[in-house]
Amino acid sequence: MLNVALAKGRLAESCADIFIKCGIRAEVLKEETRKLVLETPDGAFKFFFVKPADVPTYVEYGIADIGVVGKDTLLEADADLYEMLDLGFEKCRLSLAGFPDAKEKLHGSHLRVATKYVNLAKKLFLTRGEDVEIIKLNGSIELAPLTGLADVIFDIVQSGGTLRANGLVVLEDVFDISARLIANKVSLKTKAAEILPLLSEMKKYIGQA
C-alpha cells in the first residue's frame, strides 16, 4: 500500500483526475466526506488529507510515501525529501507586490516585507545582500501595504484581481509555482516497485515521458 499526503479541495480533485488516468481507483477523492483518511477499493492506496503546509512534513517523516504539494510550500518547508515531478497544474507566481511607487524601494535600505513565506523570503533577500525586515502574516497579506505595516508583500499571485482591487501591482515575479509530486527518501527505495511505475504513468499523462 502506498500512503499519499494531499491537501483537501481543488488540489485533491486535480490529483484524482491524474490518478484515475493512471489506472488508480481514486474515485474516493471525489466523494463529499469529512473523513481525513480514505483508501482505494483495492487497498492499493491510502490518502491522508492534511493542511497544505503539512504535506512536506508527512512525507519527510515517512507517514506518507508520496505527496502532492505546491512548489511554494515546498520551497518554504525546505524538507529532506525528493521532488519527483512537476505536475503542471495549480500554476501561479510567487511575487513581490505593492503600490506602484514601491518599485524604487525594492533595492533600498531596510525594506519591510509582509509574507507568510518567512523562510523563503529570508533566503531570497539574503542572496541579494539586501537589508530587509520580514513581517510574518497568516492571511490578507494585501492589507499590509494599505495600512503601512509593510512596504511590499511577498505572496502568491494568480489572477491578480485582489491586488488590482486594492490599488496594488506586481513589482517583481520571483518564482513560477505549480503542483509537485514529492517522495520520502526511504520509501523511494523500499517501495520503488510501486512508486516508479506510478511516476512513469504520471509522466506519460502530463507529457513528460
Secondary structure, DSSP 8 states (H G I E B T S, - for coil): -EEEEEETTHHHHHHHHHHHHTT---GGGGS----SEEE-TTSSEEEEEE-GGGHHHHHHTTSSSEEEEEHHHHHHH--SSEEEEE---S-EEEEEEE-GGGGGGTTSSSEEEEES-HHHHHHHHHHHT--EEEEE-SS-TTHHHHHTS-SEEEEEESS-HHHHHTT-EEEEEEEEE-EEEEE-HHHHHHTHHHHHHHHHHHHHHTT--
